[in-house]
Amino acid sequence: MKTLTIFVLGSLIAVSYCGILGIGKTQSAAVKGVLVCNGQPAENVKVKLYDEDRTDLDDLMSEGVTDNPKLNVYHDCNDESTPCLKKFSIVIPDTYIADGEEPDKVFDVGVLNLAGAFSGESRDCLN
């Protein structure tokens, strides 16, 4: 019997931040999970791992900007006839960001049923 790997993303993203004088630091994160549509393996889903820039002025490192990874998911589950893809993002917690090019641990998003609605969900025609 064949099994279908629905979605396992062992993606690695190396992000860096630059402080004064351009001194930077390499960081990494990894994400995995399973995507389904109404209990069936989700098809034609695009996932992208990004770094999201954020500045915390109250932090002691206010002179620099750190990058925070997020996973964007683009899909058409229960929505094939509507133009553009549904899009939602999952922010990777800071505890899953490692110094260096290899992550220490993997953030598991679990099983996500794309048939539901997600907080901050929007449409994306360009992805």
For each residue, the residues with C-beta under 8 A, 3 or more apart:
1:
2:
3:
4: 41
5: 8
6: 34 35 36 41 42
7: 33 34 35 42 45 47
8: 5 32 33 34
9: 31 32 33 47 49 71
10: 30 31 32 106
11: 30 31 47 49
12: 28 29 30 101 102 103
13: 28 29 49 50 51 69
14: 26 27 28 101
15: 26 27 28 29 51 67 69 97
16: 24 25 26 27 67
17: 24 25 27 64 65 66 67
18: 22 23 24 64 65
19: 22 23 24 61 63 64
20: 23 63 64
21:
22: 18 19
23: 18 19 20
24: 16 17 18 19
25: 16 17 99
26: 14 15 16 99 100 101
27: 14 15 16 17 67 97 98 99 100
28: 12 13 14 15 97 98 100 101 102 103
29: 12 13 15 49 69 92 96 97 98 103 107
30: 10 11 12 96 103 105 106 107
31: 9 10 11 49 69 71 90 92 106 107 108 109
32: 8 9 10 106 107 108 109
33: 7 8 9 108 109 110 111 112
34: 6 7 8 110 111 112
35: 6 7 41 42 45 47 73 75 111 112 114
36: 6 39 40 41 42 111 112 113 114
37: 40 41 42 43 75 77 78 113 114 115
38: 77 78 113 115
39: 36 113
40: 36 37
41: 4 6 35 36 37
42: 6 7 35 36 37 45 75 77 114
43: 37
44: 75 76
45: 7 35 42 73 74 75 77 114
46: 73 74 75 85 127
47: 7 9 11 35 71 72 73 74
48: 71 72 74 127
49: 9 11 13 29 31 69 70 71 72
50: 13 69 70 71 72
51: 13 15 67 68 69 70
52: 67 68 69 70 91
53: 65 66 67 68
54: 65 66 68
55: 62 65
56: 59 61 62 66
57: 62
58: 62
59: 56 62
60:
61: 19 56 64 66
62: 55 56 57 58 59
63: 19 20
64: 17 18 19 20 61
65: 17 18 53 54 55
66: 17 53 54 56 61
67: 15 16 17 27 51 52 53
68: 51 52 53 54 91 92 94 97
69: 13 15 29 31 49 50 51 52 91 92 97
70: 49 50 51 52 89 90 91 92
71: 9 31 47 48 49 50 89 90 92 109
72: 47 48 49 50 87 88 89 127
73: 35 45 46 47 87 88 89 90 112 114
74: 45 46 47 48 85 86 87 124 127
75: 35 37 42 44 45 46 79 85 86 114
76: 44 79 80 82 85 86
77: 37 38 42 45 86 114 115
78: 37 38 114 115
79: 75 76 82 86
80: 76
81:
82: 76 79 123
83: 123 125
84: 123 124 125
85: 46 74 75 76 123 124 125 127
86: 74 75 76 77 79 114 121 122 123 124
87: 72 73 74 121 122 123 124 127
88: 72 73 118 119 120 121 122
89: 70 71 72 73 120
90: 31 70 71 73 109
91: 52 68 69 70
92: 29 31 68 69 70 71 96 97 107
93: 96 107
94: 68 97
95:
96: 29 30 92 93 103 105 106 107
97: 15 27 28 29 68 69 92 94 103
98: 27 28 29 102 103 104 105
99: 25 26 27
100: 26 27 28
101: 12 14 26 28
102: 12 28 98
103: 12 28 29 30 96 97 98 106
104: 98
105: 30 96 98
106: 10 30 31 32 96 103
107: 29 30 31 32 92 93 96
108: 31 32 33
109: 31 32 33 71 90 112
110: 33 34
111: 33 34 35 36
112: 33 34 35 36 73 109
113: 36 37 38 39 116
114: 35 36 37 42 45 73 75 77 78 86
115: 37 38 77 78
116: 113
117: 121
118: 88 121
119: 88
120: 88 89
121: 86 87 88 117 118
122: 86 87 88
123: 82 83 84 85 86 87
124: 74 84 85 86 87 127
125: 83 84 85
126:
127: 46 48 72 74 85 87 124
